Amino acid sequence: MKNTKELIMEAAIKEISEKGYLGATMDGIAVKAGVAKGTLYYHFNNKEDLFNYIIKEGMNLVKNDIEEAVANEKNIIDKFEKLCYMQLKIIYDNKDFFKVIMSQLWGIEIRQTELRDVVKDYISYIEKYVKEAMDEKVINVDDTHLIAYAVFGIMTSVTVFELLNDKEINSIEDAEKIINYILNGIGLKKQI
């Protein structure tokens, strides 16, 4: 059974995804979560506080899911492939969450600059796999930071593709194509 904070988080993601950050209200979130407004304010001071919680907690869950999936992989190519697969799966399973992230990356509000910091932290997390691939001499790149951003960008741009083309990419075959494009694009090729 989900705890109250989880219910609020899911409701807030849905509300913000549907109405945008500015259109979302604490009242609407409370209704969607099925909690009293006082309960909502017991856990969060305001909408911005709730938004920051959603982003930090959401990205931590993403990292945890990836770490769990990658833990059993022995070589960096398999780790990287699993990282890409898991991120795509997480995006597919949590489209509203990623819609909230993508919609709030630009701007000068505090929540937007804090969100960019959380995304930068996640990209640094991807970069550790790029560095591992370089250390193992599986790829030869001169800017691991840029490659990590490119990997993140390719994977998240799939949601833009779906939005603009009204087509879902959620089959294993589609995921494998995207992962191969990424791996081949950064020079990580499976050894046969």
Steps between C-alpha positions, in 0.01 A plus 500: 500500500628845411571751771349848499807670353506253210131565429560875510805467274309300240207740513727802464678349201165435334366848582814681378522280191139578409482869593860619500678628808318833506158345441541228761357579843549356845122452513507297180791293626323429829188386313701275264691353796181445697634686803384799695664832414636514856672165446661634185630806686615280788748336259582796273513873568392601150491390136866581443602290801292213361645545151856482633414185693353340188808572293759391757309190607412411141858523376621298800250228410628506141861458618403221742316309227798531268751400769294193582482399133867568426632327814509153343671604178869413473637714218451865420327442168231292669478757781458786255244308298304425818528866609348611169232233507401585857486872432277442198279266703479754781408774252228281348364400841510856638418728207322753719808533723728564203246739350518701824881498486521602136242776541686662789864483387496850354443816694644696788269404785665332798325169428638505146859567605472233769358257243796568272732414790321168552519423127871594495554261790324224307711570190812475718365161605486396131849643454647251746405223256655692211821540704499129584472420128794733431707349782436154357597636157167396351441851366733785422341838561653825612201644685317257728282782629369585153442132417296457821282797399460355152390162638249666732376720217448215257308295753275784613441621145306179439217661699509800266482264202192333648334832578557651156422186302219361713678165495609299799842340500469231759588170343815309584597526132470881505700519823773280353523724190534812714758338726702383198490854356632634829768235550622518140484879504738526794723223369387221733457197280411155618774245452385190316 
